[in-house]
Amino acid sequence: MAIAGKPLATAAGARIFQQGGNAVDAACAMLAASSTIFDDAGWGGETQALIYDPNAKKVIGINACGVAPTGATPEFFLDRNMSIPPDKGPLAALTPGTPGGIMFMLAEYGTLSLKEILAPAMDLAEGFAMEEELAEKIRRNRRNLERWKYSRQLFLTHPDAGDATPQKGEIFRQPDLLKTLQKLVETESRARESGATRKEAIQAAYDRFYKGDIAEAYCEGSRDLGGLHTMEDLANWPVRIEEPVHTTYKGIDVYKLTTWTQGPVLLQMLNLVEPLDLQAMGYNSARYIHALYQCMNLAFADRDFYYGDAHFPPEEPIQGLLSKEYALQRRQRIDWARNDYRIGPGDPYPFEGKSNPYTRLLERWRPNWAMQPGATPDPVAMAAWEAGFRAGTTSIQAGDKEGWMVSITPSGGWIPACIAGDTGIAMSQRMQSFIMNERDNPFNVLGPGRQPRVTLTPSLALRHGRPFLCFSVQGGDTQEQNLLQFFLNLVEFGMTVQEACEAANFISYQMQSSFDRHTSQPGRLTLHEDVPPWVVRDLLDKGYRIDIRERTSGPLTAIRFDWEKQSLEGGASNDGEDTGMGW
């Protein structure tokens, strides 16, 4: 089964399965295709993945998120009157992670060649019919794209026309990207002809991208536009295999990447809600929504202070954060009558036998509100803020009969994409997720070689030690919220995968945004239009500020393994063009 954010990407995964590839091969092909068609991801963006290896019988974390380049310091940006790095352009870019992620996963866990995996993406780079959504994104971001000459050359396909942007249905070509992908395939082929193994040949292509002429062209293109990337930045960046973190919810082992993502938030929330009788509360009752909202507040407040790059000091207190005893203590903080606007980070250190070195920072911690509770919002300002809060990504799920299970949430390089020279590579925009002052989060402060704490968050679950569920969702800071509700829809309320993907989720905005100026909207709650008016009334009485929407579900994608029936059950929500194919 193959699921991706766009039909063309899903077709790439199906094509690889039909050629005899496993779920990792299919996932890599979908990732390459998604990056080529700018499904809120580009080739210079970042990749986060979880893989279940049925041979080793374990879950593996893949960290293919880029790092801040040389010269990217708080002082550099503050001297330019920037409170955080910009959200677009060459100074927003980490080192490219997705190419390395694809080649690393393929070499370690796949079975096919890089040439076979990249074939669908190369076909798309040669030309694909421009879809309406992408054409509209380019049109909406025309002014930004005009600022960067390589982006202007690629995206403004009718420079002499009144509307220079591509039209729906026209064939969109990326000759520079195609040349870059051809270089990778040619390098692999030459290595194989010289006697290299499949893995060694893919590594040769990897080295050409990060240490050879492709890296040189990328860095020249970045610096030509004012970026900071050096050859050493790319050469020294590694894809990492990591041990994921996990918790157990009523016998189900749920796995996430660690604190360089927001993944552990889901595990913290599951620990908080596990003792609650959710079924007795009733699905999407006022009690249920209030309970989950308050648990979200507690977990996200910890995320906003304690999460950051686990490969740099200080060491995150992840053992304490994921302790069931810590969850018990935090749950006692909940006001069951009203929303608490001022919930802040807890103290997990005692739950791993340590003293908190940041007590003074916690004492001075204050919510960073975009608006005061009870204030009348400015619709224009709030819409702009929300665009960042929900900033798009895409998701990829793949599973096969052998038990391989893959979940990926790639992102970066979305429109408006800044193209790095003649490589055709769209640069990342993830630098904006760093913090500039340790007062706000001592674990996520910007520095060269560091990863920001990203929102991107794949998910896997095992039941009785066997693959059970792979799932993820698009949407910035809304991701773990939607994943929690999706998981509970399945486990607590017995929904099918498709029902759980389309269910009437709600959205909180009380956590600090990972974008914009890292502010929050306390007490704001988005509900589905199907929520009854008496539930809305009860929530208003609890102090929430409510807006109603037609769709609040995702877009979510998931695959469930049913070993008793020997089948896979997939789902892709109706909020977007996410598509699955199974046989």
Backbone torsions as a table, in degrees:
resi	resn	phi	psi	omega
1	MET	NA	135.9	-178.5
2	ALA	-129.4	130.5	178.9
3	ILE	-135.4	134.6	177.4
4	ALA	-146.5	176.1	-174.2
5	GLY	-76.6	-15.8	179.7
6	LYS	-138.6	148.2	179.7
7	PRO	-56.8	-38.6	-179.4
8	LEU	-62.5	-38.1	178.6
9	ALA	-69.7	-41.5	177.3
10	THR	-61.1	-39.9	178.6
11	ALA	-61.2	-34.5	177.7
12	ALA	-63.6	-42.5	177.4
13	GLY	-64.8	-41.4	178.4
14	ALA	-62.3	-40.3	179.4
15	ARG	-60.3	-41.4	-179.8
16	ILE	-69.7	-40.7	175.7
17	PHE	-58.7	-41.5	-179.0
18	GLN	-68.6	-19.2	175.8
19	GLN	-89.0	3.3	176.7
20	GLY	97.2	7.4	179.7
21	GLY	-73.9	162.6	175.8
22	ASN	-92.8	-173.1	-175.1
23	ALA	-66.3	-30.4	177.8
24	VAL	-69.2	-44.2	175.5
25	ASP	-55.6	-47.6	-177.9
26	ALA	-64.1	-41.3	180.0
27	ALA	-64.0	-40.8	178.9
28	CYS	-64.3	-39.6	178.0
29	ALA	-65.7	-40.2	177.8
30	MET	-66.6	-36.8	178.1
31	LEU	-65.4	-43.6	178.4
32	ALA	-64.0	-41.9	179.7
33	ALA	-67.9	-42.9	179.1
34	SER	-59.3	-39.9	-179.5
35	SER	-68.9	-28.5	-178.3
36	THR	-78.3	-32.5	-178.3
37	ILE	-97.8	11.4	175.6
38	PHE	55.4	48.1	174.9
39	ASP	-80.0	66.9	-174.9
40	ASP	52.9	28.7	175.1
41	ALA	-154.0	148.9	177.4
42	GLY	-137.1	173.6	-173.5
43	TRP	-66.6	-24.0	179.6
44	GLY	-93.8	8.5	-177.0
45	GLY	-82.8	-155.6	-173.1
46	GLU	-123.5	149.1	-177.6
47	THR	-126.6	132.5	175.7
48	GLN	-124.6	129.9	-175.3
49	ALA	-144.9	149.2	167.4
50	LEU	-121.1	134.6	-179.3
51	ILE	-127.8	132.0	169.1
52	TYR	-97.6	120.1	179.2
53	ASP	-97.4	108.8	-177.2
54	PRO	-69.6	-18.2	178.3
55	ASN	-76.2	-45.5	177.7
56	ALA	-84.4	-13.6	-178.4
57	LYS	55.9	50.9	179.0
58	LYS	-153.0	159.6	176.6
59	VAL	-93.7	134.5	-176.4
60	ILE	-119.1	135.1	175.5
61	GLY	-97.1	136.8	177.6
62	ILE	-116.6	118.6	178.9
63	ASN	-106.0	99.2	176.2
64	ALA	-120.3	42.6	174.1
65	CYS	-93.9	133.3	179.5
66	GLY	-68.1	178.8	-178.3
67	VAL	-127.3	163.6	176.7
68	ALA	-65.6	135.5	-177.6
69	PRO	-77.6	171.8	176.2
70	THR	-55.0	134.8	179.2
71	GLY	91.9	-10.9	-179.8
72	ALA	-83.5	93.0	-179.8
73	THR	-126.1	160.4	174.6
74	PRO	-55.6	-38.9	-177.9
75	GLU	-63.5	-38.4	-179.9
76	PHE	-57.6	-45.3	-177.1
77	PHE	-80.3	-38.6	179.6
78	LEU	-64.1	-35.3	177.2
79	ASP	-65.1	-19.0	178.3
80	ARG	-103.7	19.7	176.7
81	ASN	61.1	36.9	176.2
82	MET	-112.2	122.6	180.0
83	SER	-75.9	-24.9	169.8
84	ILE	-141.9	164.5	174.8
85	PRO	-58.8	155.6	-178.1
86	PRO	-65.7	162.6	-178.3
87	ASP	-94.1	2.7	179.3
88	LYS	-158.6	162.2	177.4
89	GLY	92.3	179.1	-173.8
90	PRO	-64.1	-29.3	179.7
91	LEU	-81.0	-3.0	176.2
92	ALA	-91.5	-6.5	-164.7
93	ALA	-94.7	130.4	163.5
94	LEU	-76.1	176.9	168.7
95	THR	-66.6	148.7	-178.6
96	PRO	-65.7	133.1	-178.1
97	GLY	-112.2	-32.8	-172.5
98	THR	-62.3	-43.3	178.6
99	PRO	-57.9	-43.9	178.1
100	GLY	-64.8	-39.0	178.7
101	GLY	-61.2	-44.4	179.2
102	ILE	-60.8	-50.8	-175.2
103	MET	-68.2	-36.7	179.5
104	PHE	-66.7	-49.9	-179.3
105	MET	-61.2	-40.8	-179.7
106	LEU	-64.1	-45.5	-177.9
107	ALA	-64.8	-41.2	-174.0
108	GLU	-81.9	-35.7	-169.4
109	TYR	-129.5	-8.2	179.1
110	GLY	-88.6	-175.5	-178.4
111	THR	-130.3	-19.9	-174.8
112	LEU	-97.7	177.4	179.7
113	SER	-85.3	162.1	174.6
114	LEU	-62.5	-37.3	178.4
115	LYS	-57.9	-44.3	179.7
116	GLU	-67.5	-39.8	-176.8
117	ILE	-69.6	-37.8	-177.5
118	LEU	-84.6	-9.0	-176.6
119	ALA	-55.6	-47.7	178.5
120	PRO	-61.6	-41.5	179.4
121	ALA	-64.7	-37.7	179.0
122	MET	-67.7	-38.0	173.8
123	ASP	-59.4	-42.6	-179.5
124	LEU	-69.2	-38.1	177.8
125	ALA	-64.7	-32.5	177.1
126	GLU	-65.7	-28.2	175.3
127	GLY	157.7	131.1	172.2
128	PHE	-138.9	156.8	-177.9
129	ALA	-72.5	120.3	-178.9
130	MET	-60.5	123.2	178.7
131	GLU	-86.5	160.3	-173.4
132	GLU	-61.9	-42.3	-177.2
133	GLU	-62.9	-44.7	179.9
134	LEU	-66.9	-41.0	177.7
135	ALA	-59.5	-40.0	-180.0
136	GLU	-68.8	-38.7	177.3
137	LYS	-61.8	-43.1	179.2
138	ILE	-64.0	-43.4	-179.7
139	ARG	-63.5	-42.3	-178.5
140	ARG	-67.2	-28.3	-177.0
141	ASN	-107.3	21.8	-175.7
142	ARG	-55.9	-44.6	-176.1
143	ARG	-61.7	-39.2	176.8
144	ASN	-67.2	-43.5	-178.1
145	LEU	-64.0	-31.6	178.8
146	GLU	-66.2	-22.0	-176.1
147	ARG	-71.7	-26.3	-173.6
148	TRP	-113.2	118.5	-167.4
149	LYS	-62.4	-35.5	-178.8
150	TYR	-73.0	-34.0	174.9
151	SER	-68.8	-41.1	178.4
152	ARG	-58.7	-42.1	-179.4
153	GLN	-66.6	-34.9	-177.1
154	LEU	-81.3	-49.4	-167.9
155	PHE	-90.4	-26.8	-178.2
156	LEU	-95.1	82.4	-168.7
157	THR	-76.7	-11.3	179.7
158	HIS	-127.2	68.0	-171.4
159	PRO	-62.0	-23.0	-177.6
160	ASP	-96.4	-0.4	-178.5
161	ALA	-93.8	163.1	177.1
162	GLY	-60.1	-42.0	174.1
163	ASP	-108.5	105.4	-174.0
164	ALA	-79.1	-7.2	-172.9
165	THR	-83.7	159.2	178.8
166	PRO	-62.9	149.7	178.4
167	GLN	-99.5	149.8	176.5
168	LYS	-53.8	128.9	175.6
169	GLY	94.8	-16.2	178.9
170	GLU	-76.6	155.7	-179.2
171	ILE	-80.2	120.6	-177.9
172	PHE	-100.1	122.2	-174.0
173	ARG	-115.1	144.5	179.3
174	GLN	-129.8	74.4	-174.0
175	PRO	-63.1	-35.0	179.9
176	ASP	-68.1	-43.6	176.5
177	LEU	-62.1	-42.0	179.2
178	LEU	-58.3	-41.6	178.8
179	LYS	-63.7	-40.1	178.8
180	THR	-63.1	-45.0	179.1
181	LEU	-66.0	-37.3	176.8
182	GLN	-62.2	-37.5	177.7
183	LYS	-61.5	-40.6	179.0
184	LEU	-64.3	-45.0	-179.2
185	VAL	-66.5	-41.7	178.6
186	GLU	-62.5	-39.6	179.2
187	THR	-64.5	-43.7	176.9
188	GLU	-60.3	-45.9	-177.3
189	SER	-62.4	-43.0	179.2
190	ARG	-64.4	-38.0	179.1
191	ALA	-65.1	-41.2	178.5
192	ARG	-64.6	-39.7	178.8
193	GLU	-64.2	-26.2	179.6
194	SER	-88.0	3.6	175.9
195	GLY	100.3	6.3	179.6
196	ALA	-70.0	151.7	173.2
197	THR	-73.2	169.8	176.7
198	ARG	-54.8	-46.9	-177.6
199	LYS	-66.0	-42.9	-180.0
200	GLU	-64.3	-37.2	-179.5
201	ALA	-67.7	-40.0	176.6
202	ILE	-65.6	-37.7	177.5
203	GLN	-63.3	-35.3	177.4
204	ALA	-63.0	-40.8	176.4
205	ALA	-65.7	-40.6	176.7
206	TYR	-57.2	-47.3	-178.5
207	ASP	-63.6	-35.6	179.1
208	ARG	-65.9	-37.1	179.6
209	PHE	-68.1	-44.7	-170.5
210	TYR	-97.8	-13.7	-177.6
211	LYS	-130.3	-7.9	-173.6
212	GLY	-109.5	-146.2	-173.6
213	ASP	-68.6	-27.1	177.8
214	ILE	-68.4	-44.3	177.3
215	ALA	-60.4	-42.0	-179.8
216	GLU	-62.1	-45.1	179.7
217	ALA	-66.0	-38.6	178.8
218	TYR	-62.0	-48.2	-177.5
219	CYS	-66.5	-39.0	177.0
220	GLU	-62.5	-42.8	178.5
221	GLY	-64.0	-42.3	178.9
222	SER	-62.0	-49.7	-175.6
223	ARG	-70.5	-28.4	175.2
224	ASP	-61.2	-30.0	-179.4
225	LEU	-95.0	0.2	-179.3
226	GLY	103.3	8.3	178.7
227	GLY	-77.1	177.2	-172.2
228	LEU	-113.8	-0.5	-170.2
229	HIS	-67.1	139.4	174.4
230	THR	-121.2	163.3	176.9
231	MET	-59.4	-37.5	179.6
232	GLU	-63.7	-35.2	178.4
233	ASP	-58.8	-44.8	-178.5
234	LEU	-74.4	-42.2	-176.6
235	ALA	-65.8	-33.1	-176.2
236	ASN	-88.8	-7.2	-178.0
237	TRP	-79.9	129.4	178.1
238	PRO	-110.2	147.1	160.6
239	VAL	-78.3	135.9	-176.5
240	ARG	-116.1	136.6	163.2
241	ILE	-86.2	128.9	-175.9
242	GLU	-127.9	154.3	171.6
243	GLU	-81.5	116.9	178.9
244	PRO	-71.4	164.2	173.4
245	VAL	-98.1	159.4	-178.9
246	HIS	-156.5	162.6	169.7
247	THR	-137.6	169.4	178.4
248	THR	-114.7	125.5	177.7
249	TYR	-116.3	105.8	177.9
250	LYS	49.7	46.9	175.8
251	GLY	88.3	-2.9	179.2
252	ILE	-104.2	125.1	178.7
253	ASP	-88.5	118.4	-177.6
254	VAL	-109.1	129.5	-174.5
255	TYR	-115.5	140.8	176.2
256	LYS	-140.8	159.7	168.2
257	LEU	-68.9	161.5	-171.9
258	THR	-84.2	-157.3	-160.3
259	THR	-72.8	-2.4	171.7
260	TRP	-77.7	-5.9	168.3
261	THR	-116.5	177.5	172.3
262	GLN	-90.6	9.2	-174.8
263	GLY	-51.1	-45.1	-178.4
264	PRO	-60.4	-16.4	176.3
265	VAL	-57.0	-42.7	179.5
266	LEU	-59.9	-42.0	-179.1
267	LEU	-66.7	-40.5	176.4
268	GLN	-62.3	-43.0	179.7
269	MET	-64.8	-39.8	177.9
270	LEU	-63.1	-40.2	176.2
271	ASN	-61.6	-37.4	-178.8
272	LEU	-70.8	-39.0	-174.4
273	VAL	-90.6	-15.2	-173.6
274	GLU	-53.8	-43.2	-178.6
275	PRO	-76.2	-10.6	-176.0
276	LEU	-77.9	145.5	177.6
277	ASP	-88.0	81.0	-174.6
278	LEU	-66.7	-37.5	-179.2
279	GLN	-64.4	-36.9	178.6
280	ALA	-68.1	-32.8	177.0
281	MET	-64.8	-35.8	-177.9
282	GLY	95.0	135.4	-178.0
283	TYR	-58.1	124.9	177.3
284	ASN	55.2	29.6	168.0
285	SER	-74.5	168.7	177.6
286	ALA	-61.9	-39.5	178.5
287	ARG	-63.1	-43.5	-178.2
288	TYR	-65.0	-49.1	-178.6
289	ILE	-63.6	-42.6	179.7
290	HIS	-63.3	-42.9	-179.2
291	ALA	-61.5	-48.0	-179.5
292	LEU	-66.1	-39.6	179.9
293	TYR	-59.8	-44.1	-179.3
294	GLN	-68.4	-37.7	175.7
295	CYS	-65.0	-38.6	174.9
296	MET	-59.4	-45.5	-179.1
297	ASN	-55.0	-45.4	-177.5
298	LEU	-64.3	-47.2	-176.4
299	ALA	-69.4	-42.4	-178.4
300	PHE	-70.0	-30.8	175.3
301	ALA	-62.8	-38.2	174.9
302	ASP	-66.1	-42.6	177.2
303	ARG	-55.5	-45.9	-173.3
304	ASP	-66.6	-19.9	-178.3
305	PHE	-109.7	-35.6	-168.8
306	TYR	-105.8	-7.9	-174.8
307	TYR	-95.0	142.3	177.0
308	GLY	-177.7	-168.7	-176.6
309	ASP	-65.8	113.0	-176.6
310	ALA	-72.8	-7.0	-178.3
311	HIS	-95.5	0.3	177.9
312	PHE	-126.1	147.7	172.9
313	PRO	-70.1	155.2	1.4
314	PRO	-77.6	161.2	-178.4
315	GLU	-79.8	127.2	179.5
316	GLU	-68.8	141.5	-179.5
317	PRO	-82.3	57.5	-171.9
318	ILE	-67.4	-33.1	178.2
319	GLN	-61.0	-45.0	178.5
320	GLY	-68.0	-41.1	-179.2
321	LEU	-59.8	-34.4	-176.6
322	LEU	-96.8	7.9	178.8
323	SER	-71.8	135.6	175.9
324	LYS	-64.2	-33.8	178.8
325	GLU	-67.9	-37.9	175.6
326	TYR	-63.3	-41.2	177.7
327	ALA	-61.0	-39.4	178.0
328	LEU	-61.1	-44.7	179.7
329	GLN	-64.2	-43.4	-177.9
330	ARG	-66.5	-37.3	-179.1
331	ARG	-61.7	-29.9	179.0
332	GLN	-67.8	-12.6	180.0
333	ARG	-81.1	-11.5	-172.8
334	ILE	-72.6	133.6	168.9
335	ASP	-91.4	111.4	-174.9
336	TRP	-80.7	-4.9	-178.8
337	ALA	-98.7	-34.3	-175.4
338	ARG	-142.6	158.4	174.0
339	ASN	-68.9	136.5	178.4
340	ASP	-98.5	109.5	-178.8
341	TYR	-70.3	-21.7	-167.6
342	ARG	-109.0	18.0	176.3
343	ILE	-59.6	128.5	-179.1
344	GLY	-121.4	-175.0	179.3
345	PRO	-62.5	148.3	175.0
346	GLY	-91.2	-162.5	177.7
347	ASP	-127.6	93.9	-177.8
348	PRO	-82.3	-10.7	-172.6
349	TYR	-59.5	-42.0	178.3
350	PRO	-58.9	-22.4	-177.7
351	PHE	-84.7	2.7	166.2
352	GLU	-127.3	23.5	172.9
353	GLY	72.3	30.4	-177.2
354	LYS	-130.0	167.1	172.7
355	SER	-100.2	143.6	-177.6
356	ASN	-75.1	118.8	179.4
357	PRO	-78.8	-1.8	-174.7
358	TYR	-117.3	28.8	-178.7
359	THR	-57.2	-42.0	-178.5
360	ARG	-65.1	-39.8	177.4
361	LEU	-64.2	-39.8	179.7
362	LEU	-66.0	-36.9	179.3
363	GLU	-63.7	-30.9	-178.8
364	ARG	-95.1	-0.4	-176.8
365	TRP	-65.3	134.7	175.4
366	ARG	-135.7	146.9	175.6
367	PRO	-60.1	140.4	179.0
368	ASN	-99.5	83.8	-172.1
369	TRP	-83.1	138.1	171.6
370	ALA	-75.6	-23.1	178.1
371	MET	-155.9	152.1	179.5
372	GLN	-71.6	143.8	174.8
373	PRO	-55.5	132.9	179.6
374	GLY	87.9	-10.2	179.4
375	ALA	-73.7	154.1	177.2
376	THR	-80.4	120.6	-175.3
377	PRO	-73.7	148.9	171.2
378	ASP	-85.6	113.1	-173.5
379	PRO	-57.2	-39.4	-178.8
380	VAL	-67.2	-47.1	-179.9
381	ALA	-64.4	-39.8	-179.3
382	MET	-68.9	-35.4	177.4
383	ALA	-65.0	-41.5	178.0
384	ALA	-65.1	-41.9	178.5
385	TRP	-62.4	-43.7	-177.0
386	GLU	-66.3	-32.4	178.9
387	ALA	-58.7	-38.9	176.0
388	GLY	-72.2	-44.3	-177.8
389	PHE	-57.2	-37.9	-179.0
390	ARG	-97.3	13.7	-171.2
391	ALA	-45.0	131.8	-167.9
392	GLY	-73.8	158.0	167.9
393	THR	-144.4	-156.3	171.3
394	THR	-145.3	176.9	-179.5
395	SER	-141.5	152.2	-177.4
396	ILE	-137.6	130.5	174.3
397	GLN	-128.7	141.8	175.4
398	ALA	-147.9	141.8	177.3
399	GLY	-149.5	153.5	179.1
400	ASP	-142.2	172.7	-172.7
401	LYS	-67.6	-19.7	178.0
402	GLU	-76.7	-14.0	-179.6
403	GLY	102.3	3.4	171.9
404	TRP	-65.0	136.3	-176.9
405	MET	-141.0	127.6	-175.0
406	VAL	-133.0	133.8	173.2
407	SER	-131.3	127.8	-177.0
408	ILE	-134.2	139.2	170.3
409	THR	-126.5	83.6	178.4
410	PRO	-80.3	157.8	177.9
411	SER	-164.8	-174.8	-179.4
412	GLY	82.4	147.4	-176.4
413	GLY	79.0	19.7	178.6
414	TRP	-76.8	170.8	177.1
415	ILE	-73.8	128.6	8.7
416	PRO	-83.3	114.0	-175.3
417	ALA	-90.9	131.5	175.3
418	CYS	-92.9	116.8	-175.7
419	ILE	-87.8	133.0	-177.7
420	ALA	-87.3	95.4	175.0
421	GLY	58.3	-141.5	-177.5
422	ASP	-95.1	19.5	176.8
423	THR	-79.4	-22.6	-172.4
424	GLY	75.9	5.4	-175.7
425	ILE	-86.6	124.0	176.2
426	ALA	-81.9	126.5	-173.8
427	MET	-79.0	154.3	178.9
428	SER	-65.7	160.6	172.6
429	GLN	-124.8	24.5	-166.2
430	ARG	-89.2	-5.7	-179.4
431	MET	-60.3	-25.1	-177.2
432	GLN	-64.1	-13.8	-178.0
433	SER	-85.1	-4.0	174.1
434	PHE	-72.8	159.1	170.8
435	ILE	-103.8	145.3	-178.2
436	MET	-97.3	-15.5	-174.7
437	ASN	-134.9	128.2	-177.6
438	GLU	-62.5	-17.2	176.4
439	ARG	-55.5	-36.4	-177.4
440	ASP	-85.3	-34.0	178.3
441	ASN	-169.3	102.7	-176.9
442	PRO	-69.0	-9.5	-176.6
443	PHE	-96.3	-8.7	-171.6
444	ASN	-128.3	32.8	-178.4
445	VAL	-81.9	135.9	-179.7
446	LEU	-57.5	140.5	173.8
447	GLY	-171.1	149.6	179.2
448	PRO	-55.8	136.4	179.5
449	GLY	82.2	-2.0	-178.2
450	ARG	-97.6	152.6	173.6
451	GLN	-97.1	139.4	171.4
452	PRO	-75.5	158.0	172.8
453	ARG	-75.9	112.3	-172.7
454	VAL	-95.9	162.6	177.1
455	THR	-85.2	-13.7	-169.1
456	LEU	-72.0	132.1	-161.8
457	THR	-155.9	86.6	173.6
458	PRO	-69.8	162.1	-176.3
459	SER	-142.9	139.3	171.7
460	LEU	-133.3	151.6	175.9
461	ALA	-139.8	142.8	176.2
462	LEU	-116.7	146.5	173.2
463	ARG	-129.3	127.4	-175.6
464	HIS	55.7	34.7	176.7
465	GLY	76.4	7.4	-178.4
466	ARG	-120.3	155.8	179.0
467	PRO	-54.1	131.5	-179.7
468	PHE	-120.8	-47.2	-170.5
469	LEU	-155.1	133.8	164.7
470	CYS	-121.6	134.7	-172.0
471	PHE	-158.6	146.4	173.5
472	SER	-160.6	178.8	-172.5
473	VAL	-155.4	155.0	174.4
474	GLN	-87.0	160.8	165.2
475	GLY	120.3	44.7	169.3
476	GLY	51.3	-128.8	-175.9
477	ASP	-74.8	-4.7	176.5
478	THR	-84.4	-7.2	-168.3
479	GLN	-62.8	-56.0	-176.4
480	GLU	-65.0	-30.4	176.4
481	GLN	-60.5	-49.1	-179.7
482	ASN	-66.0	-37.2	-179.6
483	LEU	-67.4	-38.4	176.0
484	LEU	-59.1	-48.9	-177.0
485	GLN	-67.7	-38.8	175.4
486	PHE	-58.2	-48.4	-178.0
487	PHE	-61.6	-44.2	179.3
488	LEU	-68.0	-33.4	176.0
489	ASN	-57.7	-41.2	179.3
490	LEU	-72.8	-51.9	-167.3
491	VAL	-80.9	-39.9	-176.3
492	GLU	-93.1	-33.0	-172.1
493	PHE	-114.8	7.6	168.7
494	GLY	66.4	24.6	179.7
495	MET	-74.5	156.1	168.1
496	THR	-71.4	168.6	179.3
497	VAL	-61.0	-44.5	-178.6
498	GLN	-66.3	-40.7	177.2
499	GLU	-61.4	-42.8	-178.9
500	ALA	-66.4	-33.1	177.8
501	CYS	-67.7	-32.7	-175.0
502	GLU	-99.4	0.0	-172.7
503	ALA	-65.4	164.2	-173.9
504	ALA	-81.7	78.6	177.0
505	ASN	-72.2	166.2	171.5
506	PHE	-120.3	164.8	-175.6
507	ILE	-131.8	130.9	173.6
508	SER	-101.4	148.6	177.1
509	TYR	-123.1	18.2	-172.7
510	GLN	-79.9	-20.2	176.6
511	MET	-76.1	161.8	178.9
512	GLN	-71.1	132.2	176.2
513	SER	-62.5	143.0	175.0
514	SER	-83.2	3.7	-176.8
515	PHE	-129.1	-168.9	177.2
516	ASP	49.4	-130.2	-179.4
517	ARG	-103.1	21.6	176.9
518	HIS	57.5	45.4	178.0
519	THR	-105.3	172.8	-179.0
520	SER	-130.2	165.0	174.3
521	GLN	-119.7	90.9	-172.6
522	PRO	-64.0	133.7	174.8
523	GLY	79.9	-3.7	179.6
524	ARG	-75.4	138.2	-174.7
525	LEU	-142.8	121.5	174.6
526	THR	-97.5	126.5	179.8
527	LEU	-114.7	155.0	174.3
528	HIS	-74.5	148.6	-177.6
529	GLU	-63.9	-16.6	178.8
530	ASP	-82.4	-8.0	178.9
531	VAL	-66.8	127.1	-174.9
532	PRO	-62.3	152.2	-177.5
533	PRO	-61.8	-31.6	-179.9
534	TRP	-70.3	-28.7	174.1
535	VAL	-68.8	-43.5	177.3
536	VAL	-58.8	-44.4	-179.6
537	ARG	-61.4	-44.7	-179.9
538	ASP	-63.4	-37.4	179.3
539	LEU	-71.4	-35.7	173.7
540	LEU	-61.1	-39.3	178.4
541	ASP	-65.4	-23.6	178.6
542	LYS	-87.1	3.6	173.3
543	GLY	96.6	15.5	179.9
544	TYR	-87.9	151.3	171.8
545	ARG	-106.4	115.3	-163.0
546	ILE	-113.0	138.2	165.0
547	ASP	-127.5	154.9	-172.9
548	ILE	-115.3	137.9	178.1
549	ARG	-135.2	160.5	-179.5
550	GLU	-73.2	-38.7	-178.1
551	ARG	-130.9	134.4	-178.7
552	THR	-139.1	18.3	-165.0
553	SER	-95.7	-9.6	-175.2
554	GLY	171.1	-125.9	10.0
555	PRO	-79.3	126.5	-179.6
556	LEU	-98.7	147.1	173.0
557	THR	-137.0	146.1	-176.1
558	ALA	-162.9	155.6	171.3
559	ILE	-131.9	131.0	174.5
560	ARG	-112.0	134.5	178.2
561	PHE	-93.3	125.1	176.3
562	ASP	-113.0	95.0	-175.0
563	TRP	-74.0	-25.6	178.1
564	GLU	-67.4	-41.8	-179.1
565	LYS	-92.8	-4.9	-179.6
566	GLN	58.7	48.1	-177.8
567	SER	-145.6	164.9	174.4
568	LEU	-113.1	139.5	177.3
569	GLU	-120.4	119.8	-177.2
570	GLY	-113.3	164.1	177.1
571	GLY	-153.5	146.7	174.1
572	ALA	-143.2	126.5	-171.1
573	SER	-68.7	164.7	-177.9
574	ASN	-88.8	13.2	178.1
575	ASP	-104.0	77.6	-176.8
576	GLY	130.8	-165.6	-178.0
577	GLU	-111.4	18.9	178.9
578	ASP	-57.0	135.8	-170.5
579	THR	-139.7	141.4	175.8
580	GLY	-123.7	152.3	173.8
581	MET	-134.6	129.8	178.6
582	GLY	-139.4	152.9	179.3
583	TRP	-158.9	NA	NA
